[in-house]
Every structure is written in C-alpha cells, then in structure tokens.
Amino acid sequence: MPQAALLLEFAESMHDGDPTRRARARVAVHGALGASALVDAAAIVASFSAVVKIADGTGIPLEEAKAHATADLRAALGLDRLNRDP
C-alpha cells in the first residue's frame, strides 16, 4: 500500500502520548497526502479508538496486557466492581 509506513506512524503516534511525534505525523500526512487524507486518517484512528472504548465499557473481557497495565488505575477508581454480576 503506498504510504503505508506514513499512515502507520500517524496511527501509532496518536496513541503514544508524545505531542511532538503526533505533530510530526500530522504534518507528514498532510504534506504527502493532503488535508482530505489527513482528516480521513484521523477519523479512522478516532473510530477504532471509540470502538475499543465502547467494547471495554460494555464489559467485554479485558486482555491480560491491559489488565496488568491498568490495575492500579482501575483499583483507584473502583472500576473492577462494575464488571461484577449484580
């Protein structure tokens, strides 16, 4: 796929928390593919992110890596109690 590496970097940069990396990726996509492609790429990343959050919010089992990475946060917020049957 043409520009696959560029688009993959864009998608990954949106999730890594580094604003400088995100800005570089946006500029690169815009420069290589144009404004319309940048909007499309951002919409796809946002859509996939939303679907995952919806799935997680409905109680679909949490993957082991996510469970380990979020254990402290879930405990602090009391989120694990939300997955219990009434």
DSSP file (Angstrom, degrees, kcal/mol; ACC not computed):
  #  RESIDUE AA STRUCTURE BP1 BP2  ACC     N-H-->O    O-->H-N    N-H-->O    O-->H-N    TCO  KAPPA ALPHA  PHI   PSI    X-CA   Y-CA   Z-CA
    1    1 A M    >         0   0    0      0, 0.0     3,-1.7     0, 0.0     4,-0.2   0.000 360.0 360.0 360.0 125.8    0.0    0.0    0.0
    2    2 A P  T 3   +     0   0    0      0, 0.0     0, 0.0     0, 0.0     0, 0.0  -0.353 360.0   8.8 -59.5 137.6    1.5    3.4   -1.0
    3    3 A Q  T 3> S+     0   0    0      1,-0.1     4,-2.4     3,-0.1     5,-0.2   0.665  84.1 139.8  67.3  18.6    2.3    5.5    2.1
    4    4 A A  H <> S+     0   0    0     -3,-1.7     4,-2.7     1,-0.2     5,-0.2   0.913  70.6  50.0 -59.5 -43.6    1.6    2.6    4.5
    5    5 A A  H  > S+     0   0    0     -4,-0.2     4,-2.3     1,-0.2    -1,-0.2   0.896 110.9  50.2 -62.9 -39.5    4.6    3.4    6.7
    6    6 A L  H  > S+     0   0    0      2,-0.2     4,-2.0     1,-0.2    -1,-0.2   0.921 113.4  44.5 -63.9 -45.5    3.5    7.1    6.9
    7    7 A L  H  X S+     0   0    0     -4,-2.4     4,-2.6     2,-0.2    -2,-0.2   0.861 111.9  52.9 -69.8 -36.1   -0.1    6.1    7.8
    8    8 A L  H  X S+     0   0    0     -4,-2.7     4,-2.8    -5,-0.2     5,-0.2   0.920 109.2  49.3 -64.8 -42.9    1.1    3.5   10.3
    9    9 A E  H  X S+     0   0    0     -4,-2.3     4,-2.5    -5,-0.2    -2,-0.2   0.904 110.4  51.7 -61.8 -40.7    3.3    6.1   12.0
   10   10 A F  H  X S+     0   0    0     -4,-2.0     4,-1.3     2,-0.2    -2,-0.2   0.958 112.2  45.2 -59.5 -51.0    0.3    8.5   12.1
   11   11 A A  H  < S+     0   0    0     -4,-2.6     4,-0.5     1,-0.2     3,-0.4   0.926 115.8  45.9 -61.0 -46.3   -1.9    5.9   13.8
   12   12 A E  H >X S+     0   0    0     -4,-2.8     3,-1.3     1,-0.2     4,-0.6   0.878 108.3  56.8 -65.5 -36.9    0.7    4.8   16.3
   13   13 A S  H >< S+     0   0    0     -4,-2.5     3,-0.5     1,-0.3     4,-0.4   0.792  97.2  63.0 -66.9 -26.5    1.6    8.4   17.1
   14   14 A M  T 3< S+     0   0    0     -4,-1.3    -1,-0.3    -3,-0.4    -2,-0.2   0.698 110.4  39.3 -70.3 -17.2   -2.0    9.2   18.1
   15   15 A H  T <4 S+     0   0    0     -3,-1.3    -1,-0.2    -4,-0.5    -2,-0.2   0.456  97.1  75.1-111.6  -2.9   -1.8    6.7   20.9
   16   16 A D  S << S-     0   0    0     -4,-0.6    -2,-0.1    -3,-0.5    -1,-0.1   0.588  92.0-124.9 -94.5  -7.1    1.7    7.1   22.4
   17   17 A G        +     0   0    0     -4,-0.4    -3,-0.1     1,-0.2    -4,-0.1   0.502  68.1 126.7  84.4   3.0    1.2   10.3   24.3
   18   18 A D     >  -     0   0    0     -5,-0.3     4,-2.3     1,-0.2    -1,-0.2  -0.836  41.2-166.9 -98.7 104.8    4.0   12.3   22.6
   19   19 A P  H  > S+     0   0    0      0, 0.0     4,-2.3     0, 0.0    -1,-0.2   0.817  87.7  54.9 -62.6 -30.7    2.6   15.6   21.3
   20   20 A T  H  > S+     0   0    0      2,-0.2     4,-2.4     1,-0.2     5,-0.2   0.922 108.7  47.4 -67.6 -43.2    5.8   16.2   19.2
   21   21 A R  H  > S+     0   0    0      2,-0.2     4,-2.3     1,-0.2    -1,-0.2   0.912 112.2  50.6 -63.3 -42.2    5.5   12.9   17.5
   22   22 A R  H  X S+     0   0    0     -4,-2.3     4,-2.6    -9,-0.2    -2,-0.2   0.926 110.3  49.3 -61.4 -44.3    1.8   13.5   16.8
   23   23 A A  H  X S+     0   0    0     -4,-2.3     4,-2.5     1,-0.2     5,-0.2   0.918 111.0  49.5 -62.4 -43.5    2.5   16.9   15.3
   24   24 A R  H  X S+     0   0    0     -4,-2.4     4,-2.4     1,-0.2    -1,-0.2   0.913 111.6  49.4 -61.1 -42.0    5.3   15.5   13.1
   25   25 A A  H  X S+     0   0    0     -4,-2.3     4,-2.6     2,-0.2     5,-0.2   0.907 110.5  49.8 -65.9 -41.3    3.0   12.7   11.9
   26   26 A R  H  X S+     0   0    0     -4,-2.6     4,-2.7     1,-0.2     5,-0.2   0.938 112.5  47.2 -61.5 -46.2    0.1   15.2   11.1
   27   27 A V  H  X S+     0   0    0     -4,-2.5     4,-2.7     1,-0.2    -2,-0.2   0.902 112.3  50.7 -62.5 -40.7    2.5   17.4    9.1
   28   28 A A  H  X S+     0   0    0     -4,-2.4     4,-2.3    -5,-0.2     5,-0.3   0.922 112.6  44.8 -65.2 -44.4    3.9   14.4    7.2
   29   29 A V  H  X>S+     0   0    0     -4,-2.6     4,-3.0     2,-0.2     5,-0.8   0.939 115.1  48.4 -65.5 -45.5    0.5   13.0    6.3
   30   30 A H  H  X5S+     0   0    0     -4,-2.7     4,-1.5    -5,-0.2    -2,-0.2   0.925 114.1  46.8 -59.5 -45.0   -0.8   16.5    5.3
   31   31 A G  H  <5S+     0   0    0     -4,-2.7    -1,-0.2    -5,-0.2    -2,-0.2   0.877 121.4  35.1 -66.2 -38.5    2.4   17.1    3.2
   32   32 A A  H  <5S+     0   0    0     -4,-2.3    -2,-0.2    -5,-0.2    -1,-0.2   0.831 136.3  16.2 -86.0 -33.7    2.4   13.8    1.4
   33   33 A L  H  <5S-     0   0    0     -4,-3.0     4,-0.4    -5,-0.3    -3,-0.2   0.586 102.5-117.9-121.5 -15.4   -1.3   13.1    1.0
   34   34 A G     X< -     0   0    0     -4,-1.5     4,-1.8    -5,-0.8    -1,-0.2  -0.197  37.4 -64.3  99.0 169.2   -3.2   16.4    1.6
   35   35 A A  H  > S+     0   0    0      1,-0.2     4,-2.4     2,-0.2     5,-0.2   0.873 127.4  54.9 -63.5 -41.1   -5.7   17.8    4.0
   36   36 A S  H  > S+     0   0    0      1,-0.2     4,-2.3     2,-0.2    -1,-0.2   0.909 109.3  47.3 -62.6 -42.2   -8.5   15.4    3.0
   37   37 A A  H  > S+     0   0    0     -4,-0.4     4,-2.8     2,-0.2    -1,-0.2   0.869 109.4  54.4 -67.4 -36.1   -6.4   12.4    3.6
   38   38 A L  H  X S+     0   0    0     -4,-1.8     4,-2.5     2,-0.2    -2,-0.2   0.932 109.8  46.9 -62.1 -45.2   -5.3   13.8    7.0
   39   39 A V  H  X S+     0   0    0     -4,-2.4     4,-2.3     2,-0.2    -2,-0.2   0.919 113.3  49.0 -62.6 -43.5   -8.9   14.2    8.0
   40   40 A D  H  X S+     0   0    0     -4,-2.3     4,-2.1     2,-0.2    -2,-0.2   0.923 111.8  48.4 -62.2 -44.4   -9.8   10.7    6.8
   41   41 A A  H  X S+     0   0    0     -4,-2.8     4,-2.3     1,-0.2    -2,-0.2   0.915 112.1  49.0 -63.4 -43.0   -6.8    9.1    8.7
   42   42 A A  H  X S+     0   0    0     -4,-2.5     4,-2.5     1,-0.2    -1,-0.2   0.892 110.2  51.7 -64.0 -39.1   -7.7   11.0   11.9
   43   43 A A  H  X S+     0   0    0     -4,-2.3     4,-2.4     2,-0.2    -1,-0.2   0.887 109.6  49.5 -65.2 -38.7  -11.3    9.8   11.6
   44   44 A I  H  X S+     0   0    0     -4,-2.1     4,-2.5     2,-0.2     5,-0.2   0.933 111.8  47.7 -66.6 -45.7  -10.3    6.2   11.2
   45   45 A V  H  X S+     0   0    0     -4,-2.3     4,-2.2     1,-0.2    -2,-0.2   0.935 114.2  47.5 -60.1 -45.7   -8.0    6.4   14.2
   46   46 A A  H  X S+     0   0    0     -4,-2.5     4,-2.5     1,-0.2    -2,-0.2   0.894 110.8  51.9 -63.5 -40.2  -10.7    8.0   16.3
   47   47 A S  H  X S+     0   0    0     -4,-2.4     4,-2.4     2,-0.2    -1,-0.2   0.936 110.9  45.9 -63.6 -47.3  -13.3    5.5   15.1
   48   48 A F  H  X S+     0   0    0     -4,-2.5     4,-2.0     1,-0.2    -1,-0.2   0.897 112.8  51.4 -63.8 -38.5  -11.2    2.5   16.1
   49   49 A S  H  X S+     0   0    0     -4,-2.2     4,-2.1    -5,-0.2    -1,-0.2   0.912 110.4  48.8 -63.2 -42.6  -10.3    4.1   19.4
   50   50 A A  H  X S+     0   0    0     -4,-2.5     4,-2.6     2,-0.2    -2,-0.2   0.907 108.4  53.1 -64.7 -42.3  -14.0    4.7   20.1
   51   51 A V  H  X S+     0   0    0     -4,-2.4     4,-2.5     1,-0.2    -1,-0.2   0.911 109.5  49.0 -61.2 -42.5  -15.0    1.1   19.3
   52   52 A V  H  X S+     0   0    0     -4,-2.0     4,-2.8     1,-0.2    -1,-0.2   0.916 111.7  48.9 -63.3 -42.6  -12.4   -0.2   21.7
   53   53 A K  H  X S+     0   0    0     -4,-2.1     4,-2.4     2,-0.2    -2,-0.2   0.881 111.1  49.9 -66.6 -37.1  -13.6    2.1   24.4
   54   54 A I  H  X S+     0   0    0     -4,-2.6     4,-1.4     2,-0.2    -1,-0.2   0.933 111.8  48.5 -64.7 -45.3  -17.2    1.0   23.8
   55   55 A A  H  <>S+     0   0    0     -4,-2.5     5,-1.7     1,-0.2     3,-0.4   0.933 113.3  46.8 -60.7 -46.2  -16.2   -2.7   24.0
   56   56 A D  H ><5S+     0   0    0     -4,-2.8     3,-1.2     1,-0.2    -1,-0.2   0.902 110.6  53.4 -62.1 -40.2  -14.3   -2.1   27.2
   57   57 A G  H 3<5S+     0   0    0     -4,-2.4    -1,-0.2     1,-0.3    -2,-0.2   0.738 102.8  57.3 -68.6 -23.2  -17.2   -0.2   28.7
   58   58 A T  T 3<5S-     0   0    0     -4,-1.4    -1,-0.3    -3,-0.4    -2,-0.2   0.513 121.2-102.7 -86.9  -4.0  -19.7   -2.9   28.0
   59   59 A G  T < 5 +     0   0    0     -3,-1.2    -3,-0.2    -4,-0.4    -2,-0.1   0.590  60.4 161.9  96.3  10.5  -17.7   -5.4   30.0
   60   60 A I      < -     0   0    0     -5,-1.7    -1,-0.3     1,-0.1    -2,-0.0  -0.446  59.1 -82.8 -59.3 137.2  -16.1   -7.4   27.2
   61   61 A P        -     0   0    0      0, 0.0     2,-0.3     0, 0.0    -1,-0.1  -0.093  45.7-121.5 -51.1 138.1  -13.2   -9.3   28.9
   62   62 A L        -     0   0    0     -3,-0.1     5,-0.0     1,-0.1    -6,-0.0  -0.638  27.2-112.5 -82.3 132.8  -10.0   -7.2   29.3
   63   63 A E     >  -     0   0    0     -2,-0.3     4,-2.7     1,-0.1     3,-0.2  -0.318  27.4-114.0 -63.5 150.3   -6.9   -8.5   27.6
   64   64 A E  H  > S+     0   0    0      1,-0.2     4,-2.4     2,-0.2     5,-0.2   0.870 115.5  52.1 -55.9 -42.6   -4.2   -9.7   30.1
   65   65 A A  H  > S+     0   0    0      1,-0.2     4,-2.2     2,-0.2    -1,-0.2   0.904 112.9  44.9 -63.1 -40.9   -1.7   -6.9   29.0
   66   66 A K  H  > S+     0   0    0     -3,-0.2     4,-1.7     2,-0.2    -2,-0.2   0.882 110.7  54.3 -69.8 -37.6   -4.4   -4.2   29.5
   67   67 A A  H  < S+     0   0    0     -4,-2.7     4,-0.5     1,-0.2    -2,-0.2   0.926 112.2  43.7 -61.7 -44.2   -5.4   -5.7   32.8
   68   68 A H  H >< S+     0   0    0     -4,-2.4     3,-0.9     1,-0.2     4,-0.3   0.929 114.1  49.7 -66.3 -45.5   -1.8   -5.6   34.1
   69   69 A A  H 3< S+     0   0    0     -4,-2.2    -1,-0.2     1,-0.2     4,-0.2   0.750 119.3  37.1 -67.3 -24.8   -1.2   -2.1   32.7
   70   70 A T  T 3X S+     0   0    0     -4,-1.7     4,-2.9    -5,-0.1     5,-0.3   0.304  81.3 108.2-112.1   9.2   -4.3   -0.6   34.3
   71   71 A A  H <> S+     0   0    0     -3,-0.9     4,-2.2    -4,-0.5     5,-0.2   0.912  83.1  44.3 -56.4 -49.2   -4.6   -2.5   37.6
   72   72 A D  H  > S+     0   0    0     -4,-0.3     4,-2.5     2,-0.2    -1,-0.2   0.918 115.6  47.6 -64.5 -43.6   -3.6    0.5   39.8
   73   73 A L  H  > S+     0   0    0      2,-0.2     4,-2.1     1,-0.2     6,-0.2   0.925 112.1  49.2 -63.9 -45.1   -5.9    2.9   37.9
   74   74 A R  H  X>S+     0   0    0     -4,-2.9     5,-2.1     1,-0.2     4,-1.0   0.889 112.5  48.9 -62.6 -38.4   -8.8    0.5   38.0
   75   75 A A  H  <5S+     0   0    0     -4,-2.2     3,-0.4    -5,-0.3    -2,-0.2   0.928 110.5  50.1 -66.3 -44.3   -8.3    0.0   41.7
   76   76 A A  H  <5S+     0   0    0     -4,-2.5    -2,-0.2     1,-0.2    -1,-0.2   0.857 117.7  39.9 -63.0 -35.2   -8.1    3.7   42.5
   77   77 A L  H  <5S-     0   0    0     -4,-2.1    -1,-0.2    -5,-0.2    -2,-0.2   0.543 106.7-124.5 -91.4  -8.2  -11.3    4.4   40.5
   78   78 A G  T ><5 +     0   0    0     -4,-1.0     3,-0.6    -3,-0.4     4,-0.3   0.796  62.0 143.6  71.7  27.5  -13.2    1.3   41.7
   79   79 A L  G > < +     0   0    0     -5,-2.1     3,-1.7     1,-0.2     4,-0.4   0.800  54.6  68.9 -74.0 -29.1  -13.8    0.2   38.2
   80   80 A D  G >  S+     0   0    0     -6,-0.5     3,-1.3     1,-0.3    -1,-0.2   0.818  90.1  64.1 -61.5 -28.7  -13.4   -3.6   38.8
   81   81 A R  G X  S+     0   0    0     -3,-0.6     3,-1.0     1,-0.2    -1,-0.3   0.742  91.6  66.2 -66.1 -20.2  -16.6   -3.6   40.8
   82   82 A L  G <  S+     0   0    0     -3,-1.7    -1,-0.2    -4,-0.3    -2,-0.2   0.707  94.5  57.9 -74.2 -19.1  -18.5   -2.6   37.6
   83   83 A N  G <  S+     0   0    0     -3,-1.3    -1,-0.2    -4,-0.4     2,-0.2   0.433  85.0 103.0 -91.0   0.4  -17.7   -5.9   35.9
   84   84 A R  S <  S-     0   0    0     -3,-1.0    -3,-0.0    -4,-0.2     0, 0.0  -0.571  79.3-109.7 -84.3 146.2  -19.4   -8.0   38.6
   85   85 A D              0   0    0     -2,-0.2    -1,-0.1     1,-0.1    -2,-0.1  -0.460 360.0 360.0 -67.8 145.7  -22.8   -9.6   38.2
   86   86 A P              0   0    0      0, 0.0    -1,-0.1     0, 0.0    -2,-0.0   0.500 360.0 360.0 -64.9 360.0  -25.5   -7.9   40.3
